[in-house]
Amino acid sequence: LDIVLVLDQSGSMENNLSQLKTAVTNFINTITADATEHNVDHRIAVVGFASGNSWGDEYYRNTELFIGATQYNYMKDGNGSTHNSDGNLAANHYTEAFQTVTDAAGKSNLTQSIENLAAKGGTHPELGMKMANGIFAANPDTTRTRQRIVVMFTDGNPGNYSTEFDK
């Protein structure tokens, strides 16, 4: 399996962030146990979605690709990320997004990614889904042997400007 976890890290998740982290960790552990038991190569990528605290330049500030302790923002100047210069946008790192769950480094990256979720901003799942599509496009399944899945964890409805998510 190739799984992209699309995680709500909007402000409404602030009181539920620890439960989200626990649920996602349990999900990853279940996928890891299945991969180990059946000797298969399951991979997971982690995307967080939310806006900044206002519209405009802050719209993309809390929508990120997580690879270990590093967050790559969806758009330039998303200051909530650890890397946000022109050369470190999320799209430039989609090929690195998938982490093998049975690999020690991959498992460590997934754990660090979950630890670095931060709740702020509005709920904009369309941004997370765009990133998930980008990750799949950057990692083509040329052998057609991998199942591709997106799993979204969220507590709410899309924000006022999420008309693309409704399409």
ZAMARGU-4260 file (C-alpha; in steps of 0.2 Angstrom, whole numbers, plus 5000, padded with zeros to 4 digits):
<rodrens>
0) 5000/5000/5000 | 5005/5018/4997 | 4995/5028/5010 | 4994/5047/5011 | 4988/5053/5028
5) 4979/5070/5026 | 4978/5077/5044 | 4968/5091/5050 | 4979/5103/5060 | 4967/5118/5060
10) 4964/5128/5076 | 4948/5118/5080 | 4960/5103/5083 | 4969/5112/5097 | 4960/5103/5111
15) 4960/5086/5101 | 4978/5086/5095 | 4984/5073/5107 | 4969/5062/5102 | 4973/5065/5084
20) 4992/5060/5087 | 4987/5045/5096 | 4974/5039/5083 | 4987/5042/5069 | 5001/5033/5079
25) 4989/5018/5082 | 4985/5018/5063 | 5003/5018/5058 | 5007/5004/5071 | 4993/4993/5063
30) 4999/4996/5046 | 5017/4992/5052 | 5011/4976/5060 | 5002/4971/5044 | 5018/4974/5034
35) 5028/4964/5045 | 5016/4949/5046 | 5014/4948/5028 | 5031/4954/5022 | 5025/4968/5011
40) 5031/4985/5008 | 5018/4997/5015 | 5023/5016/5014 | 5015/5031/5022 | 5016/5050/5018
45) 5010/5063/5031 | 5002/5079/5026 | 4994/5092/5037 | 4981/5104/5031 | 4975/5121/5038
50) 4977/5139/5034 | 4986/5153/5043 | 4976/5164/5055 | 4969/5175/5041 | 4966/5175/5022
55) 4979/5181/5010 | 4997/5177/5012 | 4993/5167/5027 | 4981/5155/5018 | 4994/5142/5016
60) 5004/5144/5032 | 4999/5128/5041 | 4998/5116/5026 | 5013/5105/5025 | 5022/5090/5020
65) 5030/5082/5035 | 5046/5071/5033 | 5053/5068/5050 | 5055/5084/5060 | 5055/5094/5044
70) 5040/5102/5037 | 5039/5109/5019 | 5025/5121/5016 | 5013/5120/5002 | 5017/5138/4996
75) 5032/5150/4997 | 5033/5160/5013 | 5022/5148/5024 | 5031/5153/5040 | 5024/5139/5050
80) 5036/5127/5042 | 5054/5123/5046 | 5059/5125/5028 | 5050/5137/5017 | 5061/5145/5004
85) 5059/5143/4985 | 5070/5128/4985 | 5060/5119/4999 | 5042/5120/4995 | 5032/5104/4998
90) 5031/5100/4979 | 5050/5099/4978 | 5050/5085/4991 | 5035/5074/4985 | 5047/5061/4979
95) 5054/5059/4997 | 5037/5059/5005 | 5033/5040/5007 | 5041/5032/5022 | 5043/5013/5023
100) 5034/5007/5039 | 5046/4992/5042 | 5062/5003/5040 | 5069/5010/5056 | 5072/5027/5048
105) 5055/5027/5040 | 5046/5023/5056 | 5056/5036/5065 | 5052/5049/5052 | 5033/5045/5054
110) 5034/5046/5073 | 5043/5063/5071 | 5031/5069/5058 | 5016/5066/5070 | 5025/5074/5085
115) 5027/5090/5074 | 5008/5093/5070 | 5003/5110/5076 | 4985/5116/5077 | 4981/5134/5070
120) 4971/5142/5056 | 4955/5137/5047 | 4950/5120/5040 | 4955/5119/5021 | 4956/5100/5017
125) 4957/5104/4998 | 4975/5110/5001 | 4979/5093/5009 | 4971/5083/4995 | 4980/5093/4982
130) 4996/5088/4991 | 4991/5070/4991 | 4988/5070/4973 | 5005/5078/4970 | 5013/5065/4980
135) 5005/5051/4970 | 5010/5060/4954 | 5028/5062/4959 | 5029/5043/4964 | 5021/5034/4949
140) 5017/5016/4951 | 5024/5010/4935 | 5022/4991/4939 | 5004/4994/4944 | 5006/4983/4959
145) 5003/4996/4973 | 4986/5001/4980 | 4985/5019/4983 | 4974/5026/4998 | 4971/5043/5005
150) 4965/5043/5024 | 4959/5060/5031 | 4958/5063/5049 | 4947/5079/5053 | 4935/5086/5065
155) 4925/5097/5055 | 4918/5104/5039 | 4929/5113/5026 | 4931/5132/5029 | 4921/5145/5019
160) 4934/5146/5005 | 4935/5127/5002 | 4923/5126/4987 | 4936/5116/4978 | 4934/5102/4991
165) 4916/5101/4986 | 4919/5097/4968
</rodrens>
